[in-house]
Amino acid sequence: MKSPSSVLLICVRYLGDTLLLRPPIVAVKAAFPDARVGAVVTAGTACALADLSALDEVIEWTPRGGLRAWNRLLCGNWDWAVDFTGNDRSALVALASRARFRVAYDRPKLPRWSLKRCAYSFRVRHRKYKPHTLLQRLELLEACGVPAAGLDFALAPRPDALLAVARRLEGIPRPMVLVHPTSRDMKKALPVAAVRAVISELLAQGRGVVVTSGPSPVERAHATACSRDFSCGLVVLSDLDWHELVAAIWTCGVFWGSDTAPAHIASALAKPSRVEFGPSRADHWHPLHAEGTWAVHECACLKRPSCPNGGPGLCLQNIDCGEVAKWILSTMGAV
């Protein structure tokens, strides 16, 4: 197959999914150093690709597309379009790119009329067992003749963000643990009672605690409830931008949270991490880089919706707070 002069990678999902696009971008650039490498991502998630030298162009896709995004797709003169998402929206993006070679994983059970059947010129069969999401993406590229270039995210904090975070963490005992108890999908949020019990034990042992959250009101309210009435040794940072969040995780010694974008940041930065998996698949999303562990809480939501919206899943109510605190304290002692 002729080497492409331009390659478009498509990932129109959430922030953590976009972060996992970094190693595939690096792999494509390593295979085709002279090619223009672009990415289509959901609007608001392009920050996860910031400062990535292998990336030449980012198109932010809104639910309705947007005239500017459509124009950049139609006029991009793409040779290849690689779809890592595999839904109707990403299939439409692949078609709109007008790439001569469009590839995605095969979905054999799709109805004949599905857009995902006719959007691609080449479809790759999944292995019987699907590995981690990042490895799935690299395997899709390998099927196209693009060898993996390792699992390096090329992610590092900006000096200005490190300075801004350091100022806000003055007076907090070191090493610190960063707790991220919230999620865009609040079914994956950690229960307030469990978080408060773990924080109480950490503060009693003289450890510093940093609590972060996403920007939505429900996430901020959840983080506030988890940290209310704690004063000395704890700080809540619910207004961080992407670069400050990366800097905060870099600064702290240990990460504890659920399966969210900050957990993937901690993994990419090789931070010791404990990640709680409830209504998400640990085999697809577990930390690949970080030293640490992940706990799987059996969840009926993986097979059918069973939890009420707006709060932590029922499966996460059985978190062993004593075990979590013990693991964090022992890990912090080794940091």
BELMOTA-V337288 format. One line per field, one symbol per residue. psi: psi as a letter, one per 40 degrees, with the letter a starting at -180 (. if undefined). A space follows every 50 residues. Layout:
psi->???
This chain:
psi->hhhiehhhhhggbadddddeeddddddddddgdeihhihhihheeddeei fhdehdihhhhidechddddddddeefhdihhhedfaddddddddddfid hhiiiigdeiidehdedeeiehhhhiidhhaidddddddddddeehiifa fhefhiiidddddddddeehehiiiihhhgeiidhedeihiddddddddd ddddefiihhhiiieiddddddddddehehcheiihgefiaddddddddd didihhaagiddddddddefhhihhhhcfihdddeihddihaiihhhhhd eddiheiiieiiiddeefhgddddddddddddde.
